[in-house]
Amino acid sequence: MTKFVFAGLFLSSLANAQTAPKAGTAAMPLQYVGEPKFVDHRQMDGQLRPIPGTQNRQILRANRSHPPETNRAGNTYNHAPMLAHWNGKFYVQYLAHEYQENGTPTETYLMSSADGKTWSAPSCTFPAIEVQPGQFTIAHQRMGFYVATDGRLLTLSFYGLPDNPNNGQGIGRAVREIYKDGRLGPIYFIRYNANSKIPQPARANWFPFYKTAPDTGFITACDELLNNKLMTQQWWEEDRSDDGFYALAGNDEFSAKGFCFFHRKDGKVVGLWKEAWAALSDDEGKTWSKPVVISSKPEGTAKEWGQRLDNGRYALVYNPSGTDERLPLAILTSDDGITFTNLRVVHGDIPPLRFAGRFKDIGAQYVRGIAEGNGNPPGDDLWVVYSVNKEDLWISKIPPEDQVKLVEKATYSFDDQPVGSEPVGWNTYQPYWGTVSVDEEKGNRFLLLQDEEPYDYAKAIRVFPETQKLTVQFTLLDYQNGHLEVDITDGAGRRPVRIYDHIAWNYLLANHGRGMPYLRRLDAQKDHTVRLDVDVASQTYSLTLNDEVILKKVPFFEPVSSVERLEFRTGPYRLTNAYSSDTLAPKDAGLPGADEKQARGNRYKIDSVIIDTAPVK
């Protein structure tokens, strides 16, 4: 009997293998075959490993009370950013409303930066239209930029109507040129919605049609865009016309929302949509294979971003979560754009939602990179922009996976790194009111971690080769107490070793098993050297402060099978993703003091970091 059961199982497996679609074909445009297969939704980072050297930076912090820091409207809903690189600058376009999604008016704003770090103040690029007295348009678009072959940069916005801006009944899509000196050209409509509730003669009262522009070069650039089927496929969601303009339309099953694309090495175009849909095109988007759901990768329902990288590899960035909370932001990589592996976290630090608002989902979400043809910044890094909790904007600079070399033993003194730069090879998390960079005093350079955030922290992580035996040493220069936490973690972020200073009493605390005893008082304005000797085999560690052993072979806080990261953080570890948005709260609701810097911020100067993954006894 057993033989027949095994034979049946073998034949069943063989039949499944023979009928399974081949990866890279229309039946399965891409597949995920890597590890892990699942994401732990209880943790903000999904318990995923990071790509070493990834830098995350907040470029827009929502502020209701002090709008000059963000924009003159004091908007606390900021979402759906787009990214381009042109004429030596980054450009970010995004949607904004006073406090909620699809509120009226929702307008399109623009920011720029020469280096991706320091950004211009936002400016309203496409102001709302007052359709009727007291009723304004809602901006909604999945495409923000287009660089024409003559070098012109166009920026676009869609003018939708309350309360459903992407149902096909909005006014139409508008366009204007961004000039090299930063000025903006006039606003024109580039395409009217065929099914709009607003009659076409009335629409001409607001902005003229692009064909009437006196600049023939601008008209040519717009014509070129209209003939680009890959770029304009991003418009379908708000347009939804059946006039033959779009090669692929949505239906009851396939929403056709959030389209992006990349070219494979064989010339085929891979199209990606929200909710894990994918399809192939052999003719630059004029026709498509039947869209299918890619079920082999951990589930995701928000926007995805696929891109071919400068080194010839491919990346897919998305939220591998089927829940309403869009976290973490993660990345898959591939050699051929077909078979993807190595699910890694890009952004796994989610602060609490500071401001109430309708449909403000939690998480780092609606990610966008630089579309093909829309520029290429220096270096091989992947740049992506996204919103966090639909109120702040962040940008990530992700190096190629093999660029940061993990070494068994190293000393990081920071003396060879430029002042003001992020520490090379470190993973950084830098809020708008925070700093993670190399600084200098009296000719000595060090790693500066500081923040004045009431609800967030600054963070620096150094990844090292996975090991079972570790020595870490670092010096806190000119110590000033605040709140600094230092963790040794494993690949999933479990923290067997935890130390921190008490914010009020200048005391050093460290775990003794699951307890956190007070150990020594840290004298202010003195240098303090901390050494950790970690032994996974015995599940113990020792702590030395200024050459005095104060903990010797004490138990871990939690068991691990290896360690691989050192983390410095200017705030308490966030335990879970248990946040929620009260969609019915009044527009002025939110966390107290969210618009004000901390009266006393955190400032730590870290130097002479030694990491040895093969210490000699």
Buried (B, 14 or more C-beta within 10 A) or exposed (E): EEEEEEEEEEEEEEEEEEEEEEBBEBEBBBBBEBEBEEBBBEBBBBBBBBBBBBBBBBBBBBBBEEBEBBBEBBBBBBBBBBBBBBBEBBBBBBBBBBBBBBBBBBBBBBBBBEEBBEBBEBEBBBBBBEBEEEEBBBBBBBBBBBBBEEEBBBBBBBBBBBEEBBBBBBBBBBBBBBEEEEEBBBBBBBBBBBEBEBEBEEBEEBBBBBEEBEEEEBBBBBBBBBEBBBBBBBBBBBBBBEEEBBBBBBEEEBBBBBBBBBBBEEEBBBBBBBBBBBBBBBEBBEEBBEBBEBEBBBBBBBBBBBBBBBEEBBBBBBBBBEBEBBBBBBBBBBEBBBBBBBBBBBBBBBBBBBBBBBEBBBBBBBBBBBBBBBBEBEEBBBBBBBBBBBBBBBBBBBBBBEBBEBEEEBEBBBEEBEEEEBBBBBBBBBBBBBBBBBBBEEEBBBBBBBBBBBBBBBBBBBBBBBBBBBBBBBBBBBBBBBBBBBBBBBBBBBBBBBBBBBEEEBBBBBBBEEEBBEBBEBEEEEBBBBBBBBBBEEBBBBBBBBEEEBBEEBBBBBEBEEBBBBBBBBBEEBEEBEBEBEEEBEBEEBBEEBBEEBEEBBBBBBBBBBBBBEBEE
